[in-house]
Amino acid sequence: MDFFNSVIAFFQTGGAFMYPILVVFALGAAVAIERYIRLVYERRTNRNAWEKLQPVLKSGDFDRARNLVKEDNTGVGRLLAMGLERQGAVRRREDIEIAMEESIMETIPQLEKRTPYVALGSNIATLLGLLGTIMGLIEAFTAVANANPAEKADLLSASISVAMNTTAFGLMVGIALLIVHALLNSLTGQIVDSLEMVSVKALNIMSSSTRRRSDVPKEEKAESADKPQNRDVEQTRAAQKKTTAAKPEETSNAESV
């Protein structure tokens, strides 16, 4: 209870600039909470989407994967939708990679949206604290100039103490918002890195599957090319057998003569 009374007294003795700082803190905290909830939700849904789509991609069933990503509005879903659409059309690794990079570039602004406002609130709170202190000192020196000489020292010390409360409160709000801004940036960076990792993994799966499919016709052509050669070899062997079978008969006929 004493702590809350001290906080209330500290706020009341800070002057008029304490209220703008409090408003900035409330707005910054609201933006930070909204961004944190959104980023955590985005990270969780991206992880779930990739765990669902990765086995389908590894099995090579790209048609089923396209149907799944059509109903998926997550960052991973949009990323794979762009890649699978291009994979079904051209099947070139470079084109698929460019399409996925385009999707990531469209997703990053949505992840970073409103996050800079938290850092802006930190700077504004700090500057408002300094401005409040300056204004308080101006009022203190003005009051001291017209005060009784015996009371000047006490009045000046009390006024300076009150003015410093504004700076202290502004710095507390600024530091808190700055830390939250760093955490949000770190979380955003983790999501972007995960999207890039999914892009590389999906691209490798698509490329390897396309390469295997292109190798099958080559193997069939090689087998079909080997069949006539095998047929010729069999015919040659059959002819040799007939020749060797005919030689004993000729020998026996010659002996009987």
N, C-alpha and C positions, 0 to 999 in steps of 0.2 A: 504493500500500500504506500509505503514511504517512497518507493521508486517511482510509482505513477505520479505522486504529488510533486516529486522533484522534476519529472519530465514536464508536467503541466506548468510548473513555475518557470522552468527554463524556457518553455515556449512563449509564455506570456511576457516575460521580460526581454524577449528578443527584439521586439518592435514590429512594425508593420510589414517588414520584408519577410518575416517568418511565414506568412500566409501564402505568398507566391511560391516560395520554396516548397511548401507542403503540397500545393497544387501540382507543381512539376513532379514531385515524388509520386503522387497518386497516379498521374498520367503515365509516367515511366514504368511504374510497377504494373499497371493494367496492360500496357503493351508487352512488357516482358512476360507476364503470365500467359497472355494469349499466344505469343510466339513460342513459348516453351511447350505448351499443350499441343500446338500444331506440329512442332518439329518432332516431339516424341511420338505423336500419332503417325506422322509420315514415316518415321524410321521403323516403327512396328509393322505398319501395313506393307512397306517395301520388303521387309524381311519375310513376311508371310507369303507375299506374292511370288517372290523368287523361289522359296521352298516349294511352292505349288507348281511353278512353271519349269523349274530346272529338270526334273525327271522327264517331263514331256519333251523338252528340247533334246535331251540325251538320247531318247528313244527314236528321234528323227521324225516324230509325228508333228510336222510344222503346221498342217491344216488344223489340227486340234488346238495347237498353241495359239493360232490366230483367232480361233473362236473364243478362247479363254481371255485373251487380252482385250477383245472388243468390249467385254463387260467389266473390265478392270480400269479404274480411274486413278490408280496409284502412279507414282513416278516410275517405278519399274514397269508397270503395265504399259504406260505410254511409250517408254523407251523401247520395249520389246515390240510393241505394235509398229513403230516406225521401222525397226530393223527387219521384222518379218514381212512387212509389206514390200520393202525393197528386195528382200531375199526371194520372194515369190516372183518378182518381175524380172530382175536382171541377174541375181546370184553372183555379183561381183563383190569381193571383199571390200574394196575401196568405197563403193557406193553404199553398202550397208553400214560401214563405219561412219561415213559422213552423215547418214540419216540419224544414227544414234547420237552423234555429237550434237546435231541440231536439236534433238529432243532434250539433251542435258542442258544446253544453253537456254532452252525455253523454261526449264524447271528451276534453274538457279535463281532467277529474279523472284519467283514465287516463294522460295525458301528464305530469301534475304529481305522480303517485304517487311517494312516497318521496323526492322531491327536497328537501323541507324538512328531512329528516334530515341532509343534508349541512351545511346552515347550523347546525342544532342541534349537530352534532359540532364545528363550528368554535367555537361559543360554549363548549361544555363543555371543549374542549382548552385554550382560553385561561384559563378559570376554574380548571381543575385546575393549570395552571402557576402561577397566582398563589397558589393554596392551598398548593401544594408549597413555594413560596418562603416564605410566611408560617410554615409549620410548620418549615421549615429554619432560619429566623431564630430562632424560639422555642427550638429545640434548641441553636442556637449560643450564644445569650445564657445559657441554662441551664448549658451547659458552661463558659462563660467565668466565670460567677459562682463556680464551684468550682475554677477552675484557678489555677495559680501566677501571681502578678502579672507575672512576667517573660515569661510565654508568652501572656498574654491578647491582646495585639495581633495576634500571628501566628495564634493560634487563631481569633480573631474574623474576620480577613480571609479565612482559608481557608474557614471555615464559610459566610460570606456569598457567596463565589465559587461554592461548591457549590450553595447555595440558588438563586442566579440562573440556574443551568443549567436548572432546572425551568421558570422563566418563559420563558426563551429557546426551549426546545423546545415549550412550549405555544403560544407566539406563532407559531412556524414552522408548526406543524400547523394552527393556526387560520387563518392567512393563506392557506395553500394550499387548505384546504377552502372558504374563502370565495370565492376566485377560481374554483374549480371550480363552486361553486353559481351564481355569476353566469353562467358559460358555459352551464350547463344551462338556466337561465332564459331566456337569449337564444335557445338552440336551440328550446326549447318555444314561445316567442313566434313564431319563424319558422314553425313548423308550424301554429300556430293561424291566423296571418295567411294562410298558403297555403290552409287550409281555407275561410276566409272569402272569399278570392278565387275559389276554385272554386265556392263557393255562388253568388256574384253572377254569374259567367259562365254557369253552368248555368241559373240562373233567367232570365237574359236570353235564352238560346237557347230555352228552353221557351216563354217568353212570346211571342217573335217567331214561333215555329213555330205556336203556337196562334192567333195573330192572323192569320197567312196562311191558315190553314185556315178560319177564320171569315169571311174576306173572299171566299173562293171562292163560297159559296152566294149572297152578295149580288150578285156579278158575274153569276152565272147568272140570278138573278131580274131583274136589270136588262136582260140580253140578251133574256130571254123577254118582258119588258114592252115592249121596243123592237120586237119582231117584228110584233105587230099594227099598230103605227103604220106600220111600213115597208110592210105589206101594204095598208093603206089608201092610202098615198101611191102605190103602184104601181097600184091600181085607179083612183085619180083621174087619174093620167097616162094610163092606157089609155083612159079615157072621153074625155079631152081629145083624144087622137089620133083616136078615132072621130069626134068632132065636127068636127075640122079636116078629116078625109077626106070627110065628108059635104057640107061646104060647097061644094067645087068641083063636085061632081055636081049640086047644086041650081042652081048658076050656069050650067052647060052646058045643062041642061034648059030654063032660062028663055030662053037665047039661041036655042035651036032653035025655040021657040015663036014 
